[in-house]
Amino acid sequence: MPAMIWGWLGALGIGLVLGTLGSGGSILTVPVLVYLFDQPEKAAIAGSLAVVGSISFVGAIPYARRGLVAWRLVGLFGIPGMIAAFGGAWAGHYLPGAVQLLLFAIVVLLAAALMLRPRRSDGGESARQPLWSVPLDGLGVGFMTGLVGVGGGFLIIPALVLLLGLPMRRAVGTSLCIIVLNTAAGFYKYLGVLEAHSLTLDWSILAPIAAIGIAGSLIGNVVGGRIPQAKLKRVFAMFLLVMGAYIVARTAPAVF
């Protein structure tokens, strides 16, 4: 099957994962852009921020309409995340693209490990973590968003569910809103990074990927409540382990 077809299927998968799990879409976007559409690493990271932000924005709308967004946590988590995402994108200006891709692979492997770790998905609304610590979590996730182009949902979801006691569906909606804020800030800064490296975004690729991903997110939103998410996460985590190892094998020689 031609790489282009795999790329469009990957775009659909990005949306499905984001709409169903509220995380993981950006972990697919960068490899799709680098390996299937031959995008330079920094352009792929910036493109990932644009695509994932767009998909997350549309995907968050049904959750918001059903009252499945904790807006106070969006502010506490997302505003510091926006500041840190700006800083992460600034730092990315000084790193070689291969180093960023290697860091991305490490993040992918971390995501897989977190998804494979058993966790409870129930719980009430009562906070288990002091609210003052939430902005600190937002800073860490936001910096990673700007540096390597991931939305950070795989870290946001566990924080919302395990540490703050949100039900899973409300955590997904809240995560999507936080991802929108983080990716918007990171993308804005990355426009300057791309200009400094004489790179441009190929919207003829990014726009269809975003459109297909949005369709996938809407489908994922509908079917998400009908699919056992624990099983889905395990399958996706195993895929991430393979993909992360592949990226490390490809990028490590260029770095070391």
Backbone bond lengths (Angstrom), bond angles and torsions (degrees), N, CA, C in turn:
res aa  C-N    CA-C-N  psi(-1)  N-CA   C-N-CA  omega(-1)  CA-C   N-CA-C  phi
1 M - - - 1.470 - - 1.529 109.44 -
2 P 1.342 119.65 130.70 1.460 121.42 -179.00 1.524 111.89 -57.82
3 A 1.351 114.57 150.56 1.468 119.53 -178.47 1.517 111.68 -59.09
4 M 1.346 117.08 -34.34 1.464 120.41 -178.58 1.523 111.43 -61.82
5 I 1.332 116.40 -40.27 1.467 119.67 179.59 1.524 109.80 -66.46
6 W 1.335 116.02 -43.14 1.464 119.33 176.10 1.532 110.17 -58.68
7 G 1.336 115.63 -36.59 1.456 119.37 178.75 1.512 113.04 -62.39
8 W 1.341 117.21 -43.62 1.467 119.71 179.24 1.524 110.99 -68.93
9 L 1.328 116.91 -36.91 1.464 119.23 175.02 1.524 110.40 -64.57
10 G 1.332 115.50 -37.75 1.462 118.86 176.15 1.518 111.73 -62.36
11 A 1.339 116.96 -38.58 1.462 120.81 177.59 1.528 111.04 -60.89
12 L 1.325 116.18 -41.80 1.466 119.89 177.14 1.527 110.25 -62.89
13 G 1.332 116.25 -41.17 1.462 120.28 178.51 1.518 112.38 -63.41
14 I 1.345 116.48 -37.09 1.463 120.46 177.74 1.524 110.03 -56.84
15 G 1.336 116.03 -49.22 1.459 120.15 -179.47 1.514 112.81 -65.86
16 L 1.326 116.75 -42.45 1.464 120.26 -179.94 1.523 111.20 -59.66
17 V 1.326 115.96 -44.85 1.463 119.97 -178.61 1.525 110.51 -65.62
18 L 1.333 117.05 -45.05 1.458 119.47 179.76 1.527 111.82 -63.81
19 G 1.333 116.56 -43.43 1.451 119.64 -178.22 1.518 113.11 -68.65
20 T 1.320 116.56 -30.57 1.462 120.76 -177.18 1.515 112.58 -87.10
21 L 1.349 116.41 -46.27 1.457 121.11 -172.38 1.522 113.39 -104.19
22 G 1.342 117.79 -16.58 1.455 119.67 -175.44 1.510 113.11 73.83
23 S 1.310 117.70 11.59 1.462 122.20 -179.01 1.518 108.43 -161.08
24 G 1.329 115.83 169.11 1.459 120.40 172.48 1.509 115.89 92.31
25 G 1.343 118.28 -16.86 1.456 119.60 -176.50 1.515 113.18 -64.86
26 S 1.332 116.39 -41.92 1.459 119.66 -178.43 1.520 111.89 -69.42
27 I 1.314 116.82 -23.94 1.454 120.36 178.01 1.522 110.63 -68.38
28 L 1.320 116.85 -23.82 1.459 120.99 174.26 1.527 112.22 -88.00
29 T 1.335 117.16 -30.02 1.459 120.19 -170.16 1.521 112.79 -66.25
30 V 1.319 117.52 -47.61 1.472 119.93 -177.71 1.523 111.56 -60.48
31 P 1.338 120.10 -49.48 1.473 118.36 177.30 1.524 113.32 -61.09
32 V 1.334 117.61 -37.68 1.467 119.85 177.79 1.523 110.49 -59.29
33 L 1.326 116.68 -45.14 1.463 120.23 -177.99 1.525 112.02 -71.09
34 V 1.323 117.68 -36.97 1.470 120.39 -177.00 1.521 111.34 -77.09
35 Y 1.335 117.04 -49.82 1.461 120.29 -169.58 1.530 114.13 -93.42
36 L 1.326 117.47 -24.47 1.461 119.47 -178.71 1.522 112.84 -103.81
37 F 1.336 117.15 -25.31 1.459 120.18 179.12 1.524 112.97 -117.33
38 D 1.341 117.28 7.55 1.471 123.01 173.69 1.521 113.05 55.43
39 Q 1.312 117.15 40.76 1.451 121.12 177.41 1.533 110.28 -86.05
40 P 1.352 118.98 142.22 1.470 120.58 172.08 1.521 110.12 -59.03
41 E 1.338 116.03 153.77 1.462 119.96 -173.29 1.529 112.54 -56.82
42 K 1.329 117.40 -48.54 1.463 119.55 -177.16 1.527 111.36 -66.52
43 A 1.320 117.53 -38.25 1.461 120.27 176.34 1.520 110.69 -65.12
44 A 1.331 116.67 -36.80 1.463 120.30 178.61 1.521 111.23 -66.66
45 I 1.327 116.96 -39.23 1.463 120.20 178.91 1.532 110.10 -64.92
46 A 1.339 116.80 -46.39 1.462 120.04 177.89 1.526 110.98 -62.88
47 G 1.335 116.57 -43.13 1.458 120.36 178.27 1.510 112.28 -62.78
48 S 1.332 116.13 -37.39 1.458 120.28 177.70 1.526 110.88 -61.96
49 L 1.327 116.83 -41.51 1.463 120.15 178.88 1.526 110.95 -61.49
50 A 1.352 116.24 -41.25 1.458 119.65 179.79 1.520 111.64 -67.37
51 V 1.323 116.74 -45.15 1.461 121.30 -177.12 1.526 110.87 -66.59
52 V 1.319 116.35 -50.33 1.463 120.23 -176.18 1.525 110.66 -66.47
53 G 1.345 116.55 -38.06 1.458 118.75 177.04 1.519 112.18 -61.90
54 S 1.331 116.47 -42.59 1.467 120.71 179.50 1.523 111.55 -64.57
55 I 1.337 116.23 -46.24 1.457 120.33 -179.29 1.530 110.86 -64.09
56 S 1.324 115.99 -42.44 1.463 120.08 -178.79 1.519 111.33 -64.82
57 F 1.347 116.58 -38.19 1.465 120.35 179.71 1.526 110.67 -60.61
58 V 1.327 115.70 -49.44 1.468 119.12 -179.88 1.525 110.35 -67.35
59 G 1.349 116.27 -41.43 1.457 119.66 -179.10 1.509 113.51 -64.81
60 A 1.340 117.25 -26.97 1.466 120.21 -178.38 1.524 112.45 -76.54
61 I 1.321 117.66 -21.96 1.465 120.88 -174.21 1.540 112.67 -59.13
62 P 1.359 119.03 -48.43 1.475 117.91 178.78 1.527 112.79 -61.77
63 Y 1.335 116.87 -35.95 1.462 119.31 178.37 1.530 110.29 -65.94
64 A 1.339 116.78 -42.48 1.461 120.03 -179.90 1.526 110.85 -63.55
65 R 1.315 117.23 -40.07 1.458 120.75 -179.73 1.523 111.89 -63.93
66 R 1.328 116.48 -30.63 1.472 120.38 -179.76 1.528 112.01 -92.40
67 G 1.327 117.04 8.51 1.457 120.09 178.85 1.508 113.70 71.98
68 L 1.327 117.30 25.51 1.455 121.58 -177.29 1.530 112.24 -101.75
69 V 1.331 116.36 35.61 1.463 121.88 175.62 1.522 108.43 -129.59
70 A 1.330 117.22 126.44 1.464 122.22 175.47 1.532 107.59 -89.33
71 W 1.330 116.39 92.41 1.461 120.73 -170.19 1.521 112.67 -65.06
72 R 1.318 117.69 -32.68 1.467 118.80 178.26 1.521 110.63 -62.81
73 L 1.324 116.17 -40.55 1.460 119.34 178.74 1.527 111.38 -71.35
74 V 1.334 117.01 -30.35 1.466 119.58 174.70 1.524 109.67 -59.24
75 G 1.334 115.89 -43.57 1.457 119.19 179.02 1.514 112.84 -69.07
76 L 1.332 116.67 -45.40 1.464 120.60 -177.59 1.527 111.69 -66.16
77 F 1.315 116.68 -35.16 1.457 122.00 -178.20 1.528 110.94 -89.17
78 G 1.326 115.59 -42.59 1.459 120.05 -169.04 1.513 115.13 -79.57
79 I 1.329 118.74 -38.06 1.461 119.63 -177.43 1.530 111.67 -65.88
80 P 1.335 119.46 -48.52 1.471 118.01 173.28 1.530 111.78 -61.22
81 G 1.336 115.96 -33.94 1.459 119.36 178.45 1.512 112.31 -63.27
82 M 1.333 117.55 -37.47 1.462 121.26 177.96 1.530 110.83 -62.41
83 I 1.325 115.90 -44.12 1.466 120.25 179.22 1.533 110.12 -62.32
84 A 1.331 115.79 -45.29 1.457 119.74 -178.93 1.518 112.16 -69.10
85 A 1.339 117.79 -34.89 1.467 120.80 177.68 1.525 110.37 -63.38
86 F 1.320 116.85 -38.33 1.458 121.32 175.31 1.527 110.00 -60.41
87 G 1.344 115.22 -43.80 1.462 119.81 178.53 1.518 112.62 -67.01
88 G 1.347 117.13 -38.31 1.459 120.21 178.28 1.514 112.19 -64.29
89 A 1.328 116.31 -39.65 1.465 119.93 177.22 1.528 110.82 -66.06
90 W 1.335 116.53 -37.65 1.469 120.40 176.01 1.528 110.01 -61.29
91 A 1.334 116.93 -44.66 1.461 120.42 179.24 1.529 111.31 -63.93
92 G 1.341 116.55 -34.56 1.457 120.33 179.47 1.513 113.32 -62.08
93 H 1.318 117.05 -23.33 1.470 121.13 177.60 1.519 111.31 -60.10
94 Y 1.339 117.03 -31.28 1.460 121.54 -172.94 1.524 113.34 -97.65
95 L 1.313 117.63 -0.76 1.466 120.78 -179.99 1.525 110.16 -104.00
96 P 1.335 118.30 139.59 1.468 119.76 172.76 1.523 110.08 -60.86
97 G 1.334 115.62 149.57 1.455 119.76 -179.00 1.512 112.72 -58.95
98 A 1.340 117.52 -35.88 1.463 120.54 -179.70 1.520 111.00 -65.18
99 V 1.333 117.09 -36.93 1.463 120.64 178.26 1.524 110.11 -66.48
100 Q 1.338 116.02 -41.86 1.464 119.10 177.40 1.524 111.14 -61.56
101 L 1.329 116.44 -40.06 1.465 119.40 -179.34 1.524 110.47 -68.17
102 L 1.331 117.09 -36.22 1.464 119.98 177.05 1.531 110.05 -66.16
103 L 1.331 117.41 -42.50 1.460 120.39 176.11 1.522 110.62 -61.99
104 F 1.323 115.44 -38.29 1.457 120.13 176.41 1.528 110.69 -59.12
105 A 1.341 116.91 -44.00 1.466 120.68 179.82 1.520 111.23 -62.12
106 I 1.322 116.69 -37.97 1.468 120.03 177.87 1.523 109.96 -64.29
107 V 1.333 116.30 -40.28 1.467 120.53 177.02 1.525 110.59 -62.92
108 V 1.333 116.67 -39.75 1.466 121.04 178.20 1.527 110.20 -60.55
109 L 1.321 116.65 -45.45 1.468 120.07 179.83 1.521 110.76 -65.16
110 L 1.328 117.34 -36.90 1.465 120.59 175.56 1.521 110.71 -63.22
111 A 1.335 115.92 -42.30 1.458 119.65 178.66 1.525 111.00 -60.44
112 A 1.337 116.25 -43.09 1.462 120.24 179.52 1.525 110.56 -61.35
113 A 1.329 116.61 -43.09 1.465 120.10 -179.60 1.520 111.06 -63.01
114 L 1.337 116.86 -41.38 1.461 119.83 179.56 1.523 111.69 -66.57
115 M 1.330 116.28 -36.66 1.465 119.51 -179.90 1.526 111.96 -71.11
116 L 1.319 116.61 -29.84 1.463 120.27 -179.42 1.524 111.87 -81.92
117 R 1.315 117.38 -17.36 1.458 120.27 -178.78 1.519 109.94 -73.16
118 P 1.313 118.78 129.18 1.469 120.40 179.88 1.516 110.21 -61.85
119 R 1.328 115.40 140.16 1.453 120.09 177.09 1.524 109.45 -151.05
120 R 1.291 114.04 155.72 1.464 119.39 174.75 1.509 109.26 -83.76
121 S 1.322 116.16 138.22 1.461 120.37 179.07 1.518 112.48 -105.82
122 D 1.338 115.77 0.04 1.454 117.44 179.24 1.516 109.03 -95.92
123 G 1.277 114.76 -167.86 1.461 118.60 179.16 1.505 110.54 124.82
124 G 1.311 115.17 156.54 1.438 120.14 -178.48 1.503 111.81 -92.25
125 E 1.343 114.32 -167.42 1.444 120.77 -178.15 1.521 112.41 -84.87
126 S 1.329 118.04 -10.92 1.446 119.07 -176.12 1.518 110.88 -66.59
127 A 1.331 115.36 136.85 1.457 120.49 -175.66 1.516 110.89 -73.35
128 R 1.325 115.61 137.71 1.458 121.57 175.32 1.518 110.44 -105.96
129 Q 1.327 117.30 -12.69 1.451 123.11 179.92 1.517 107.40 -123.48
130 P 1.343 118.28 138.47 1.466 118.94 179.44 1.526 111.06 -59.14
131 L 1.329 116.71 138.76 1.459 119.66 -177.25 1.519 112.16 -63.70
132 W 1.346 117.60 -25.48 1.458 118.54 -179.20 1.525 111.69 -65.91
133 S 1.336 117.27 -21.65 1.467 119.80 -178.77 1.531 112.29 -84.90
134 V 1.332 117.01 -13.49 1.464 119.74 -178.32 1.525 111.76 -61.65
135 P 1.346 120.31 -44.44 1.467 118.80 177.61 1.519 113.46 -58.85
136 L 1.336 117.57 -30.27 1.465 119.72 177.61 1.519 110.50 -65.60
137 D 1.341 116.31 -41.53 1.464 119.98 174.82 1.524 110.26 -60.75
138 G 1.344 115.70 -41.50 1.455 120.08 179.81 1.518 112.30 -61.65
139 L 1.328 117.08 -38.54 1.459 120.47 178.72 1.529 111.39 -62.13
140 G 1.330 116.25 -44.13 1.463 119.54 -179.26 1.517 112.27 -65.37
141 V 1.323 116.68 -46.30 1.467 120.42 -179.79 1.525 110.41 -65.40
142 G 1.330 116.79 -41.81 1.455 120.15 -178.80 1.514 112.43 -63.41
143 F 1.323 117.67 -41.67 1.470 119.96 179.27 1.521 110.53 -61.69
144 M 1.309 116.26 -42.23 1.462 120.29 178.78 1.531 110.70 -64.61
145 T 1.337 116.69 -36.92 1.460 120.30 177.73 1.522 110.76 -59.19
146 G 1.319 116.88 -49.04 1.443 120.11 -178.98 1.517 113.90 -69.75
147 L 1.322 117.28 -31.48 1.459 120.63 -174.87 1.517 112.70 -76.63
148 V 1.330 117.59 -45.20 1.467 119.89 -173.40 1.525 113.23 -122.77
149 G 1.334 118.34 3.73 1.458 119.97 171.72 1.506 116.36 80.87
150 V 1.333 118.39 23.69 1.464 120.32 176.50 1.521 109.27 -106.20
151 G 1.319 115.95 145.56 1.454 119.82 -178.79 1.514 113.68 -71.24
152 G 1.334 116.42 -26.09 1.459 120.56 177.48 1.505 114.77 86.09
153 G 1.332 117.18 11.43 1.458 119.16 -178.54 1.513 113.97 -60.57
154 F 1.333 116.76 -29.97 1.469 119.54 -179.36 1.525 111.63 -68.90
155 L 1.343 117.43 -17.72 1.462 120.89 171.85 1.532 111.47 -97.06
156 I 1.332 116.07 -32.69 1.464 119.77 -178.98 1.531 110.39 -67.05
157 I 1.332 116.85 -44.97 1.469 120.49 -177.31 1.527 111.81 -58.79
158 P 1.353 120.09 -51.14 1.469 118.38 178.24 1.526 112.77 -59.78
159 A 1.347 117.07 -37.47 1.463 119.12 179.21 1.520 110.87 -63.31
160 L 1.329 116.81 -41.81 1.468 120.44 -178.26 1.526 111.83 -70.75
161 V 1.329 116.56 -39.02 1.465 120.41 -175.74 1.527 111.40 -81.26
162 L 1.326 116.41 -53.08 1.463 120.11 -172.37 1.523 112.67 -80.67
163 L 1.327 116.83 -40.45 1.457 119.59 -173.45 1.517 113.74 -92.93
164 L 1.332 116.48 -26.98 1.461 119.73 -177.28 1.519 113.42 -114.83
165 G 1.340 116.89 -4.48 1.463 120.34 171.13 1.509 116.49 76.44
166 L 1.337 119.30 20.19 1.459 119.98 177.64 1.527 110.58 -75.71
167 P 1.336 117.90 143.59 1.464 120.04 169.86 1.526 109.64 -62.71
168 M 1.315 116.29 154.68 1.456 120.76 -171.32 1.528 112.42 -58.42
169 R 1.315 118.53 -47.00 1.464 120.52 -176.32 1.528 111.21 -63.74
170 R 1.322 117.34 -38.80 1.466 119.88 178.17 1.528 110.33 -70.41
171 A 1.314 116.64 -33.01 1.463 119.85 176.72 1.524 110.91 -65.19
172 V 1.334 117.02 -38.22 1.467 120.64 178.69 1.528 110.28 -62.43
173 G 1.334 117.02 -48.69 1.454 120.09 179.48 1.516 112.49 -61.76
174 T 1.330 116.94 -40.80 1.458 121.45 178.46 1.520 110.84 -66.37
175 S 1.331 116.34 -41.40 1.463 121.01 178.89 1.522 111.37 -60.45
176 L 1.320 117.52 -43.09 1.464 120.69 -179.65 1.526 111.08 -60.73
177 C 1.323 117.18 -40.96 1.469 120.19 179.17 1.525 111.22 -66.01
178 I 1.323 116.90 -40.38 1.467 120.53 178.27 1.522 110.57 -64.80
179 I 1.326 116.61 -40.16 1.464 120.84 178.59 1.524 110.81 -61.43
180 V 1.336 116.71 -39.22 1.466 120.11 178.19 1.528 110.35 -58.13
181 L 1.333 117.14 -46.63 1.460 120.61 -178.92 1.527 111.39 -63.91
182 N 1.329 116.52 -47.10 1.459 120.35 -176.87 1.524 112.10 -63.76
183 T 1.333 116.20 -45.74 1.461 119.27 -177.09 1.528 111.37 -68.35
184 A 1.333 117.12 -34.45 1.465 119.96 178.56 1.520 110.76 -62.53
185 A 1.338 116.66 -45.56 1.469 120.02 -179.95 1.527 110.91 -65.98
186 G 1.325 117.09 -44.43 1.456 120.12 179.85 1.513 112.10 -63.72
187 F 1.334 116.99 -40.75 1.465 120.51 -179.36 1.523 110.85 -65.49
188 Y 1.315 116.91 -41.17 1.467 120.28 179.67 1.523 110.53 -57.95
189 K 1.312 117.31 -46.15 1.461 120.47 179.52 1.518 110.75 -67.96
190 Y 1.328 117.13 -35.44 1.459 120.30 -176.03 1.519 112.84 -68.12
191 L 1.309 118.14 -20.71 1.460 120.19 175.71 1.526 110.34 -59.06
192 G 1.336 115.86 -40.58 1.452 120.01 176.35 1.517 112.53 -70.06
193 V 1.327 116.78 -36.54 1.473 120.74 178.17 1.523 110.33 -62.45
194 L 1.323 116.58 -44.25 1.463 120.25 179.83 1.523 111.08 -63.36
195 E 1.320 116.21 -41.27 1.461 119.49 179.10 1.519 111.32 -62.67
196 A 1.336 116.31 -39.85 1.458 120.12 179.86 1.526 111.81 -65.69
197 H 1.339 117.27 -28.38 1.463 121.67 -179.90 1.526 112.09 -99.73
198 S 1.329 116.30 11.45 1.476 121.91 178.79 1.527 111.75 56.48
199 L 1.329 115.77 42.38 1.461 121.90 179.24 1.528 109.03 -115.80
200 T 1.313 116.20 153.76 1.463 121.66 176.63 1.523 109.51 -132.14
201 L 1.311 115.17 160.23 1.453 121.37 176.88 1.529 109.65 -90.56
202 D 1.313 116.51 136.84 1.458 121.64 178.46 1.528 108.43 -95.46
203 W 1.330 115.87 93.20 1.459 120.31 -176.28 1.527 112.18 -70.31
204 S 1.331 117.37 -18.76 1.461 119.21 175.88 1.522 111.34 -66.37
205 I 1.322 116.70 -20.55 1.465 122.13 174.95 1.527 110.19 -97.73
206 L 1.328 116.37 -45.81 1.466 120.34 -173.87 1.528 112.37 -66.69
207 A 1.339 117.33 -40.45 1.470 119.46 -177.68 1.536 112.14 -63.29
208 P 1.353 119.44 -47.55 1.470 118.04 176.72 1.528 112.91 -63.86
209 I 1.337 116.95 -37.17 1.466 119.09 178.08 1.524 109.73 -61.69
210 A 1.333 116.42 -44.26 1.463 119.84 179.28 1.526 111.03 -63.75
211 A 1.344 116.94 -42.12 1.467 119.94 -179.52 1.524 111.65 -63.87
212 I 1.340 116.17 -45.69 1.464 119.79 178.38 1.524 109.94 -64.48
213 G 1.334 116.39 -40.73 1.460 120.24 178.80 1.516 112.28 -63.41
214 I 1.337 117.13 -38.94 1.472 120.70 177.70 1.524 110.13 -62.06
215 A 1.339 116.29 -44.23 1.474 119.35 176.92 1.524 110.41 -59.99
216 G 1.323 116.31 -42.40 1.459 119.78 178.56 1.510 112.60 -64.24
217 S 1.353 116.85 -36.99 1.464 119.47 -179.72 1.521 111.64 -66.97
218 L 1.338 116.16 -36.75 1.463 119.25 178.15 1.525 110.87 -66.89
219 I 1.338 115.98 -38.73 1.464 119.73 175.42 1.522 109.86 -64.60
220 G 1.337 115.79 -45.12 1.456 119.92 179.85 1.512 112.30 -61.79
221 N 1.329 116.42 -34.95 1.457 120.27 178.48 1.522 111.43 -64.10
222 V 1.343 115.61 -38.03 1.462 120.25 -178.42 1.523 111.27 -72.39
223 V 1.329 115.87 -44.80 1.464 119.29 -173.98 1.523 112.80 -88.99
224 G 1.353 116.18 -9.81 1.460 118.75 -174.47 1.517 113.85 -58.10
225 G 1.338 116.05 -36.81 1.455 118.82 -178.93 1.512 113.43 -76.10
226 R 1.342 117.85 -8.96 1.464 120.91 -177.19 1.521 112.94 -103.54
227 I 1.338 116.49 -10.38 1.459 120.20 -178.02 1.529 109.02 -102.27
228 P 1.330 118.11 132.77 1.472 119.88 175.33 1.526 109.97 -60.80
229 Q 1.321 116.74 107.52 1.452 119.78 -172.90 1.523 112.95 -67.82
230 A 1.325 117.51 -27.92 1.460 119.33 178.95 1.531 110.70 -62.52
231 K 1.340 116.59 -43.71 1.461 120.27 178.82 1.526 111.07 -67.96
232 L 1.332 115.66 -41.00 1.459 119.80 179.91 1.522 110.80 -62.03
233 K 1.323 116.42 -41.08 1.457 120.09 179.76 1.524 111.61 -65.10
234 R 1.318 117.06 -38.70 1.470 119.47 -179.60 1.524 110.80 -64.63
235 V 1.341 115.86 -43.56 1.467 119.34 179.17 1.524 110.37 -63.55
236 F 1.323 116.02 -45.19 1.459 120.06 -179.51 1.527 110.63 -64.83
237 A 1.338 117.23 -38.04 1.463 120.67 179.62 1.525 111.19 -63.80
238 M 1.329 117.59 -40.30 1.460 120.27 177.68 1.523 110.78 -63.95
239 F 1.328 116.43 -38.89 1.464 120.09 175.91 1.524 110.71 -62.35
240 L 1.330 116.99 -40.65 1.456 120.73 179.47 1.517 111.59 -64.36
241 L 1.332 117.38 -37.85 1.464 120.29 177.84 1.523 110.73 -59.47
242 V 1.325 116.19 -45.10 1.466 120.46 179.48 1.525 110.55 -65.20
243 M 1.334 116.67 -45.53 1.458 120.44 -177.84 1.526 110.90 -66.21
244 G 1.330 117.20 -41.85 1.456 120.27 179.13 1.513 112.01 -62.07
245 A 1.328 116.22 -42.73 1.462 119.99 178.31 1.528 110.97 -63.85
246 Y 1.323 116.59 -38.55 1.473 120.73 178.89 1.522 110.98 -63.40
247 I 1.336 116.43 -44.21 1.466 119.76 -179.05 1.522 110.54 -65.59
248 V 1.332 117.15 -40.58 1.466 120.08 176.98 1.514 110.20 -60.09
249 A 1.324 116.88 -44.96 1.472 120.37 -179.51 1.521 111.24 -62.49
250 R 1.332 117.17 -34.27 1.458 120.93 -178.75 1.531 112.20 -77.91
251 T 1.320 117.29 -37.56 1.460 119.98 -171.91 1.529 114.56 -96.16
252 A 1.328 117.46 -28.95 1.463 119.54 -176.69 1.534 113.86 -55.41
253 P 1.350 119.74 -43.87 1.472 118.87 178.17 1.524 113.29 -59.18
254 A 1.337 117.29 -34.39 1.464 120.32 -179.40 1.529 111.35 -73.35
255 V 1.344 116.88 -25.75 1.459 121.14 -178.13 1.525 110.96 -86.84
256 F 1.345 115.13 -43.11 1.459 119.59 -175.23 1.531 112.52 -102.87
